Each structure stands twice: as structure tokens, then as C-alpha cells.
Amino acid sequence: MADGRSEVTWTPPDDWGNPVGNVHGGYIALLVDDVAGMALLSVIGTGAPTVSLQVDYLHGMPLGREYIGRGEVVRVGKATAIVDVHVYDTDEVMVARGKCYFQLPSTWRDRKDARPAT
């Protein structure tokens, strides 16, 4: 993670599957949230709580495979930040995408290098 971007590789364990052998959507949402948080951490230097999380499940994600999550900070404002995450299989097919909104901590809002509101 650096410069508002993050990347992880992830092989979900077998017990994270649903009845048809794909990764359960809740664990995919967890991946999206963590990858987004890492990208934001690289910009603001601290963690921030997730306010909203949206995930689009584009393809089934079979267990036993490796996946790549890539996050990118879209916007950091005074009070909130937006981060996009794309999840790919090893063939670079996008299997899920997500967007996280974060509430920035007061230490970010009150930093000395913040520009005054106009």
C-alpha cells in the first residue's frame, strides 16, 4: 500500500464457502473493506471507520483459487473519503467491485496543513 493504492492477494479458506462452492459474499465484502482501508491508510496515516460499503458481485468466486484485490482512493475530503476496490481472479477477470465511504478522524480534519474552507 502506498500513494492511495493497495493490492493484496487472497486465497479464501474452504470453510468460507457457500453451499455451491463459491466464496460467501460476506467474506468478499470483508476483503473489499480491508483493501479499501489499506489504501486510505496510505494517505491519512491512520484507520477510519467505514460509513457505507457497497459490493457488486460480478462472477462466482470458486473456492481453492487465488484472488487479487486492488484499492484506490478516489477522494479524500475534510470529513469523508471514498475508495474504490476491484477484485480479480488470476486471469485478470474482474469478479467483484466495491466502494467504501469512510468517516475521517478529527485528527485528519484538524491537521495543520488542512486548507481552510472557501
Secondary structure, 3 states (H helix, E strand, C coil): CECCEEEEEECCCHHHECCCCEECHHHHHHHHHHHHHHHHHHHHCCCCCEEEEEEEECCCCECCCCEEEEEEEEEECCCEEEEEEEEEECCCCEEEEEEEEEECCHHHHCCCCCCCCC
